[in-house]
Amino acid sequence: MNAVLLFVSAFLYCSEKVATGVSIPINTIITQRNAASIGLVGDGADVNRTTVGGTALVGGGTDVDEVFQWMIKKAGGGDFVVIRASGTDAYNSYIYSLGPINSVETLLINSRTLANDPEVERTILNAEAVFIAGGDQANYVNYWKDTKVHYALDYLRNVKQIPVGGTSAGCAILGGTYFSALQGSITSSEALKNPYLNLLTLGYNDFLKQPYLSDVVTDSHFDNRDRHGRLTTFLARMSHDKGILARGIGLDESAAVCIEPNGIGIIYGTGTAYFLNQNGIDSTPETCLSGSRLDWYRNQRAVRVYKVKGTNDGSNMFDLKTWAYGSGGLHLYYYVRNGVLHIAY
């Protein structure tokens, strides 16, 4: 693209944004940096900043400002990239307004071709923070798994050590075990009645790798969509099929867990986080069979749960390194009899 066309395209883009009432900073540079880019706010020139690694799990619904402020701080004010397979660049101006950051750019990566594009890969690798938006996690699995995007995300979190986060579907793919939704979603009732229903599709340690989440499955919209039973069933499958000491994190809407480098998970927001932990490696399900209702009783102590409310100042926490203690919450147990979830205190 020559300089005249680039100027015209940038002018038209800015004019469209201004016409919709979105405030664009004076130093905004908006260019077609790669085939997936759908907008950039801030300075388009790449910067290199010192970063600190971390993982942000967000339960969907209303965004939690403190999560992005936490990520911006760990990003050292560098370049923030949002990736998604559907939707708009609405995060750009929102994130840019929350703290000192060089730029915020959204990439719409909705094909394996784009996920293997070297320029898309370069943009992601240059980021100091990456956030995976909500949508449909089946698209993320189908489009991104085993592509340049997949391996770039693992590199960023585990080698470059930057903050990586995700909300709703973006949160769902951050666990070592993940509900892929490749056959569609599943309700708690459906999962508890048949743990091997074709809708219950799990992936095991073959996608994104986040510290402290290797044997953890995450779920969002937790209380809002009554997902306690299905997350418990995910754990039952992990234990029965893989011999994993199964763990799970369920997040209400407007709740988030921000995991520090030492494994401490800080709970932000107005919702509640639930940390589910199989009560010992021998506490396996009594009945976990195809076509049969789940039984996971173990003297009413099958799964230990720590339930903790989020706060604006992040005063409540849970230790994901040991899964042994937290602050600001309460302990309870989940167990299942004949496909029905029960709670014991």
ZIHUWO-V89807 format. One record per backbone hydrogen bond with DSSP energy under -0.5 kcal/mol. NH is the residue of the N-H (numbers start at 0). CO is the residue of the C=O. If there is no record, write none. Layout:
nh->[NH/NH]
co->[CO/CO]
This chain:
nh->[5/6/7/8/9/10/11/12/13/14/15/16/17/18/19/20/21/24/27/28/30/32/36/37/38/40/42/43/48/51/53/54/55/56/56/57/57/58/64/66/67/68/69/70/71/72/73/74/75/76/77/79/80/81/82/83/91/93/94/95/96/97/98/100/101/101/102/103/104/105/106/107/108/108/109/114/115/115/116/120/121/122/123/124/125/126/127/128/129/130/131/132/132/138/139/140/141/142/143/144/144/146/148/149/150/151/152/153/154/155/156/157/158/159/160/160/161/162/163/164/165/166/167/169/170/171/172/173/175/176/177/179/179/180/182/183/187/190/191/192/193/194/196/199/200/201/202/204/204/207/209/212/215/216/218/220/221/224/225/226/230/231/232/233/234/235/236/237/238/239/240/241/241/242/243/245/246/247/248/249/250/251/253/254/255/256/257/258/258/259/259/262/264/265/265/266/267/267/268/269/270/272/273/274/275/275/276/277/278/279/282/283/285/286/291/293/294/295/300/300/301/302/303/304/305/306/306/307/307/308/309/310/315/316/317/318/319/319/322/326/329/331/332/333/334/335/336/338/339/341/343]
co->[1/2/3/4/5/6/7/8/9/10/11/12/13/14/15/17/16/22/24/41/28/30/33/105/105/103/101/41/46/73/161/258/163/54/256/55/165/254/62/63/63/64/65/66/67/68/69/70/72/71/74/102/128/104/130/106/88/89/90/91/92/94/95/98/76/77/77/40/79/38/81/35/83/106/107/110/111/112/113/116/117/118/119/120/121/123/78/78/162/80/164/82/130/135/135/136/137/138/139/139/140/143/114/143/146/147/148/149/150/151/152/153/154/154/154/155/155/127/53/129/55/131/57/166/167/167/168/170/212/215/202/177/200/200/183/180/225/186/187/188/189/291/193/196/198/199/177/175/202/172/207/209/212/246/248/58/250/220/222/221/226/227/228/229/230/231/232/233/234/235/236/236/237/238/237/243/214/275/216/273/218/271/59/251/267/56/265/54/256/257/263/259/317/257/263/315/255/265/310/253/253/307/249/305/247/273/303/245/301/277/279/281/294/294/288/191/286/335/296/297/296/333/276/331/274/304/329/272/305/327/270/266/266/326/264/324/262/317/318/316/306/304/343/302/341/295/339/293/336/334/332]
